[in-house]
Amino acid sequence: MALLEVKDLHVSYGAIKAVQGISFAVEKGEVVTLLGANGAGKSTTMNTIIGIVKAASGEIWFEGENIAALPSHQIIKKGIAVSPEGRQVFPRMTVTENLRMGVYAYSDKKLTEEGIERAFQLFPVLKERNAQLAGTLSGGEQQMLAVARALMGKPKLLILDEPSLGLAPIIVKDIFSLIKEINAMGITILLVEQNAKMALGVSDRGYVLETGRIALSGDSKDLLVNEQVKNAYLGG
């Protein structure tokens, strides 16, 4: 049984069909990449998995339970966390206050303190900046904070939505190294990315989403040499 399985998912915004019958699975311990250009339906898929957007039809199974109808706070407690596109840190709150927001649904002091300690071990720069307002951090530091905040509740599945967006190439390398490190901690990762080369380089398998449908899927190493993927996402 897959940790996460999406079955025949349809999502619409009024007359616009953003996701049109996609199905995919993420096995425990994997890093799976969902690739696609802007408007392909990647973020809509992620927002539907975590309950921000409701599906028109289809099923979302997590650990053998259909969670498609659950509200976001219940889905989070099931063990799914997301680091959203654009980082979305709270700019007028400190680094530590932002981290605490990652476990607002739990009200568990021990979990909070353990999460902060773990975040500072994984991201030493955040420990140095612990009392600094998040809005004054660099883009790379804000991305680290967004990931650390998502890890606060010890999720079984971490969804990373466009973690490289807007970052300098050297920072992007650091972020993808951290993705491998997080996965090595035993956390399953669903990675949503436009940077196909970097994403496929750290993932086990990938799905290519085009206009709300899955156009290709396979092992990441095979997708890296696929001519269609190379032409569309790797510059030929």
N, C-alpha and C positions, 0 to 999 in steps of 0.2 A: 504493500500500500504506500503510495506516494505521500510525502508530508503535506504537499499542496497540490490539488488537482482542480483545474478550471475546465469546465465542460460546457461547450456550445454557448459561450457567453455573448449576449447581445446587450449593448448599451446605446441609448439614444438621448440626444438633447433636442427635444422637440422633433422636428422633421429630419434632423441630422442624425444619421446612423454612424456613431463614432466607432463602435466595435461590432463586428458582424460575424458572430458564430465562431469565436476562437476557442481552441482547446489546447491546453498544455499542462505539463506536470513538473514538479520540482521534488526530487528525492532527498531524503534526509542526508545532510552532509555535503550536498552539492553547492556549486556556484552556477547558476543558470542565468544567461543573458537574454534579455528581450531587446532586440535592435529595431531601429526604424527612424525615419526622418521625422521632422516636426509635423504634427497632424496625423501621424500614423495610428494613433490610439494607445500609445504606450502609457502615458500618465493616466488616461481614463481607465485603463485596465487596472493599474495600481490603486487608484482611488476607489474603484469598485471592490477590489479585494479587501480593503480596510474599511469599507462601509461608508465612505464619504459620499460616493455616488451609488445609487441603487440600480441594479440590473433590470433591463426590460424582461429578460428571460435567461435561463441557464443556471448552472450550479457552480458553487465554489466550495470545495471540500478541503478541510484542514484537519489532519489527524483523524480522518474517518467521520467527520461531522460536517454537514452542509451549513456553512456560516453566512450564506448569501443574504439572509434576512436579518442578521444580527446588527445592532448598532455598533458604532466604532469602538466605544469604550469596552464593550464585551469582547470584541475581536482582539483588542489589545491585550486583554487579560488572558485570552487563549494562548498568547505567545507570539503574536505578529507585531513587529514594530517597523516604522518607516522613517527614513531620512528623506524629507521631501525635496522636490526640485526647487532650486533657488534658495536652499538652506533654511530660510524662514526662522532664523533665530529671533529672540525677543531683544531688540537693540538696546532698550533702556534698562534691561536687567543684566546683572553680572553673569559671568561664566557659570559660577556655582548655582545661581538662581535658575539659569537656563537648564542646567543638568537636573535640578530637582523637578522641573516641569515634566521631565521624561517619565516620572513615576507618579504623576498626579492622580492617576486612576487607582493606585494601590493603597495609599495611606499607610505605608509600611516603613517605619523609621530605619530598621536594620537593612532592608533592601536598598533604601536611599543612600545610606552611608557606605554600604559595600559598593554600590554603583559608582559613587563619586570616587572612591579609592581606586576602583578598577579603571575608570575613565582617566584619572591622573597618571596611572601606570602606563596605559596604552598611548596616551597623548600628553607627554610631559610638558609641552608648551602650554596646555590648558591649566596645569597646576601653577605655572609661572604667572598666568593671567587670571587666576581664579577670582580676583576681586574687580577685574576690569569689566567695563560695560561691553556687552557683546557687539554692539554697533560700532565699536572702535577697533575691533579685530580686523585683520586682513581677510581677504576672501578665502584663502586656504585655511586659516584658523577658524573661520566661521563654519566651513565645511566639516572640519574635524569636530567642532562643537555639535553640529547637527547629527553627526554619526554617533558621537559619544552619548548624546541625549537619547537617541534611539536605542542604545545598548543598555540604558539604565535598568530596565526591567528584566534583564537576562532573557531576551527573546529566543524562541526556537527558530524563527524565520525573520531575517532582516531584509527589508526591501530598501534598496538604494535607488532613488530616482534622480538620474542625471548628476552623479556626484562630481563629474569633471567640468560641468558647465561653467564657463566664464573664468576658468583658472589658467594660470600660466603653465606651460608644458612641464616645467620642473616640479611644480606642485602636483600636477596630474599624476606624475610617476609616483610621488609619495602616497597619494590617495589610493592608487591601485596596489601598491605594496601593502598598505594597511588592510585592504580588502582581503588579500591572501592571509594576512596575519589573523584577522578576525575569523575567517573561515577555519583556520587551523585550531582555533579555540573551540571548535565544535558547533559553530553557528552556521546554519544553512542560509544562503544568500540568493535573493532574486535581484538581479542587477539590470536596471533600465538605462540604456545608454545610446548616444549617437556615435561616440568614439569607438568604432567597431574593432579596430586593431587592439586597443588596450583592453577592451571588455572581453573579447574572445581570447586574449592572452592569459586572462586570469580565471576564466570560466571552464566548466566541464562540457556544457552543452549550450546551444543557443537557438532562439527562434527569431525569425525576421518578420516583422509586422509591416504590412503595406496597406494603407487605406482601410484600416480596421480588420484586416484578414491576415492570417499567417501564410506567408508566401513560401518560406523555407524553414527547415529545422534540421538539426543534426549535431554531431560532435563539434566542439569549437574548432578543433584542429582542421576538420574537413571544411567548415564554413570559411576559415581563413584563406583557403586556396580555391574556394568556389568562385567561378568566373562572374556570376551574377552579383555576389557579395563584393568581390574585388572592384568591379566596375561601379557599383552604386555607392560603396562606403569606404573603399580603400584606395581610391584614385587609380583604378585599373591595374 
